[in-house]
Amino acid sequence: MINFFRRTKAYVVFSSEYLIGVSTYGDHHTFDILKYKRIRDKLIVKKLLKVKNILYPKPCDFSDIKKVHSIPYINKIKDPVYVNQALKIEINTLWDNSVLEYFKAVCGGTVHAALKAIELQKPVFNLGGGFHHAQPDKAEGFCLLNDIAIAIKVIKEKTNINNILIIDLDYHQGNGNALIFKEDPSVFTFSIHADMWLKEKAVSNLDILIESSISDNKYLESIEKNLNIVLEQINPGLIFYVAGSDPYIEDELADMQVSRAAMLKRNMFILGQARKIETPIVILPGGGYGHKSWEIYYDFISTSLKGKYNV
């Protein structure tokens, strides 16, 4: 039985390698790479994040990356020029592999978070990750590597957990995970989104397309109703939650109208459901753009560290 009432309410995975700067342009110019540091720093200032709550990961190595991504693709991403072009990143030098190292670090963090969630039987937040657009042989939407898929492959090799649920509440559909696990009945992909990302649709086990103008109440009702449907179908041994902050009304790229208060209610509802069914949960920030994006994930982590499940 999961003890959600022990003194330590949740854990946070973070590495200094998450702070590698990425200078972007085009559609990704509003991505704030420092938002994870902002979250960590405020949690420390508010005395919510203590040494005992922090978990330090190792970067993901290529032996795990190749469980999801093809060898030709892995060879391509070792070339900084290819990475810069694929992700629309400003080139520093032709020999700078810092972007790949950033993605390896965050992917290692998601793997570590999953293993620790199972071991500690507590919610684990990664201060990075949720790269749900990355496919076996293709980068998309600022996602070079699919950290969730890699972590799932590792978990299935190292544990006896089979039924895994991905809850994706990012503004965009998690098309990479839908594609990767479309033939795998042990992984259930559930996505509520306002944008399909691509015209060529990948199909999740349950996709709910909503209007960008949806009200707070309707948004929360849709999540509750459809998650209950999912949990009636499967009994997950592990949950990955992509807690995208881009439905937030002040997001600088997306066009949804969800309030900050409703975003917190959404997030705490998901955590509460994991608690209710006694299932380990890994939480990832996913998408979110602009100078206020970090506040949504901060609200979620800070409330969880306080042990408050009703907001």
N, C-alpha and C positions, 0 to 999 in steps of 0.2 A: 504493500500500500504506500502511495506517495504521501510523504509528510509535508504538506504545504505550510505547516504552522511552526516548523522549526525556526530557530532564531534567524538564520540566513534565509531571506525570502526569495532571492534570485541571484544569479551570477551574471557577470558581464565579461565578454571576451574582447580583448583589445591588445593591439601591438603597435609599437612606434612606427612600424613599417606601413601602417595604414595612413600615415601622414605624408607620404610621398606626393608631391604636388603634381597635378595633371592640368595643363593649360589647354582648355578646349575652345572650340569655335562652332559656329553653325547652331544646330538644334540643341547642343549640349552646353552652351556657354553659361547657363545659369546653374550648372552643377557645382555645388560648394564642397570641395574635397575636404575642407577643414571642419565640416559640420560634426564629424565624429569626435574631433578634439573638443569642439565647443560643448558637446554633450558630456563628455568625460570630465572636462574642467568644471562645469557647473555642478555636476553630481558630487565632485570632490569638495567644492566650495560650500555646498549645502550640507556637507558631512553625511551624504547618503551612500556614497561609494567608498568603501574601505578596502584595505588590502585583502581581507578575507573574501571579498566579493569578486575580485578581479582574477580572471583566468588568462594565462599568456600562451598563445598558440605558436606552433612552428609553421613556416610556409609549406604549402602543399607541394609535393614533389611530382615529377613527371610520371612516376609509377602509378600514382593515384589519378592524375589528370587523364592518362590514357584509358582509364576505365570508362570514360565518357567521350572524350575527344579523339578524333582520328589521328594517326601518325602524320599524314601529310599536313593536317591543320596545325598540329603541334610544331612541326618543323617551320611552318610559315610564321607562327607567332614568336618564334625566336629571333625574327628579323624586326628590329625596331621600326624600320620604314613601313613594313606591312602593318604593324600594330597602329602606328600613327595614322595611316590612311584609313584603316578599317574603323577606327574610333573617332576620327576627326580631331586628332590631337596635334597641337603645335609641336614641331620637331625642335628638340634642343640640340642633339648631335645625332649623327648616323649610328653611333655605337651605344646609345643610351637605352638600356633594357629596364629602366626603373618602372615603366608602366606594367610590363609583364610581372616584375617582382611584386608590385602592388597587388595585382590580381592573385598571384600565388599566395601572398600573405593572407589576404581576405578569405580565399578558399580554404586555406589551412585553418583559419579561424572558425569557419562554418563546420568543418570536419570535427575540430576540437570541441565546439559547442555541442554538437550532436552526441559525441561520445560522453561528454561530461553530463549532459542532461539525463542520459540513461544511467550513468554511474551514480550521480548525486540525487537523482529523482527530484530535480528542481528545475524551474524555468531558467533557460540560459539565453541571454541576449548577445548577439554579435554586433559590435559597433562598425559594421560594414557588411556587405553581401546582399544577397537576393538578386543575383544576376540571372534573372529568369528568361531572358531573351537568347542567351548563348546556345548554340546548337552544336552537334558533334563536329561539324566542319565549317562553322560560320560564326563570325561575331556580329552581333546586332545590338542597337540601342544602348551603347556604352557598356555592353556585356561581352567581355573577351572570353571568360571561362564561366561555366555553369557550376557555381559553388554548391547549389542545392543537390544537383544530380550527382556530383562527385561525392558529396557527403553520404547520400543515400547508397551509392555503390559500396562505399567503405563500410557503412553500417551493416549492410546485408552480408558482407564478407566476415565481419568481426563479431557479429551478434546473431542471436536467433530471432531477431525482430523481422517480421515479414510485412505485415500490413502497415503501410506508411501513408500518411495523409499530408498533402500540400494544400494549405489554405492561402490563396493569393488574393489580396485585396488592394493591390496596386491599381493605379488608374488604367494601366494597360494589361491586357491578357498575358499570362505567363506562357507564351507560345513555345519557348524552348523546352520547358518541362513537359508540356502537352505532347510535343513531338517525340522527345526522348523516351517517355514512358507510355506511349500509346499502345504498345503491345505487352505491357507489363501489368498484369492484374493485381500485383501486390502493392502497387503505388496508385493512389487515387488522387487525381488533380482536380481541384475545385477553385474556380476563379470567378469573382464578381468584378466587373470592370466596365468602364464607359468607352473604351477604345480597344479595337481588336489588334492594333499595332500594324498589321499587314493585311492587304486584301486577300492574300493567299492564306486562308484560315487554318490554323492548327486547332484540333478539337480536344478540349479537356474532358474528363469524365463528367463534369458538370460545369457548364459555362452559363453565366448569367450576365447578359448585356443590359446595362441600365442607362437611363438618360443622364446627361451631364448636369441637367437642372434639377435632379432629384432632391427632395427635401431631406433634412436630417432624419426625421422620423421614418420616412419611407425607406431611406438608405439602411437604417438600423434594422427595420422590420425585414427587409429583404435578406440581410445577412443572417439574422436569427432564424427565419423560416427555412432558408436553404441549407444552413449548416445543420439544422435538426434533421433535414432529409438525408444529408450525407451520413450523419452519425447513426441513423437508423439502418443504413446499408452496410457500414463497415465498423469494425472495432479496432481503431488504430493502435499500434504499439508505440508509435512516435509521430509527432506532428511537427511540420515545418510551417511557420507562419511568415509570409512575406507581408509585412506591415507597412506597405507603401504609404508615404505621407502626401502623395500628389493629388488625392481627392480633396485635400484641404483648400478652402476658398482662396487663400492667399498664395497658393502655389503659382510660380511664375511661368510655367509651361502648360499645365493642364487647365481645364475650364470647368471643373466641378465646383460646387457651392457648399461643401460640407464644413460646418463650423469646427473650431478647435475643440470645443466641449464634446461634440458628437464623435470626433476622431478618437478622443480618449475613451468614450463609452464603447465605441467599436472595438478598440484594442483590449480593453479590460473584459469585454464580453468573451472574446476569443480565449483569453487567458483563463477566465472563469470556467469556460466549458472544458478546457484541458484539465483544470483542477477537479471539476465535477466527475469526469470519467477516469481520473487518475492516470493520465497519460503524459509522459515527458514531452516538453515542447521546446523547440528552438525558434527564436524570433530574430528576424532579419529586417533591416530598414527598407530595402527595396528602393523604389523611385521617390523622388522628392526634390524640388528645385527652387532656388531662390534663397535669400538671406534669412527667411523665417522657417525654412523646411526643418531645421534641426529641432525646433521647439516641440514638434509633434512626437518625435521619438523620445525626446527628453521627458516629456509628460508621462509617456508610457513606462519608461524605465524607472523614473523617480517614484511614481505611484506604486509600481510593483515592489520596489525595494522597501517601501513603507508598509507593504503587506495589506494595502487597501484594495479590495476586490469589488467594492460597490462604489460607483462614482455617479 
